[in-house]
Amino acid sequence: MSKELDELEEIARAATKKALENYIVPDEYKENLVLGTQFDGDNRIFELYVPGETPGDALVIATVIVDKNTKNVSVDVANLQHRSM
């Protein structure tokens, strides 16, 4: 992996960890999480997911987009229960 991609992945990892503090992640998910990476122009898209029988069965729990130039990051969490306040 390139140094730039390593840096962007670390930004995504920190943002995901912070975002997931507000959600309940079942233990069975934690044991099987996979990080996928996609490239879309200047954006690097990192998906944290639980694999399924087929790629279409994967359960995406977080999608993180990091702009490689500005390092701006956005996190979208799905398929998890929000912690009660």
Number of C-alpha atoms within 10 A of each C-alpha: 5 7 8 10 13 11 13 23 20 12 17 25 16 10 17 23 11 12 15 18 11 15 16 12 16 10 8 9 14 11 9 11 16 14 15 12 14 11 10 9 8 12 19 21 21 22 24 20 19 19 17 11 7 7 9 8 10 14 17 20 19 21 20 22 27 21 16 16 9 9 15 13 18 15 19 14 19 13 11 15 12 14 11 7 4
